[in-house]
Amino acid sequence: MRHSSLFTTVRTAIAALLLGGAFLYIASAAELPLDPKGSSLRFIGETMLHNFHGEAKEFSGNAELNPQQEPPIQQATLKFTTARMTTFNEGRDKKMYEWLKVEVHPDATFHLEKVRLTSGDYKAANAQHPARFAVSGVFTFNGVKQPISGTATGWREKDRVIVTGETVVDTLKYGLPQVREAFLTVGTNVRVMYRFAFVLPADYAAK
């Protein structure tokens, strides 16, 4: 249940979008759409008895590429459909949707606002030697906006820019009460792991 919150967190997540070093060779600004099939957002919730896993099944977004900035991706937007999150258990998912008030707040969004290179060469980064970044932005979950920051790694993979990372979302900060049922208490911190793939412009991807 709480885990669902962490998807939304996406915080980060999502923030990692900053990657994409070789972009400096693109002459003008461009919008890079998210590739849902090459992306994933998973989370882990903790209870006194055991941990449970979940993932976001439906999300969209884009990153803004600006060759005049370093790194060239400084802004991005990600949107997650709360009613399409799952913990792979029908009964638990039903309670999670009630807890998240999915009819009132059908989406969770993350707006990346700042990216700073901390190590590596983003122009030559690859999966074996990714560049590392500090990212920050605003995450809106359960209708509540909160600043969020974290770290991410990124590299170019053929015609995609890949961003990965993980973060922890404190659901109490988003106005969500701690779940307590009989002998079950769910932790308020949800661990979120993400991988986002953004599509490069066709004229650049061919290089």
Secondary structure, 3 states (H helix, E strand, C coil): CHHHHHHHHCHHHHHHHHCCHHHHHCCCCEEEEECHHHCEEEEEEEECCCEEEEEECCEEEEEEECCCCCCCEEEEEEEEEHHHEECCCHHHHHHHHHHHCCCCCCEEEEEEEEEEEEECCCCCCCCCCCEEEEEEEEEEECCEEEEEEEEEEEEEECCEEEEEEEEEEEHHHHCCCCCEECCEEECCEEEEEEEEEEECCHHHHCC
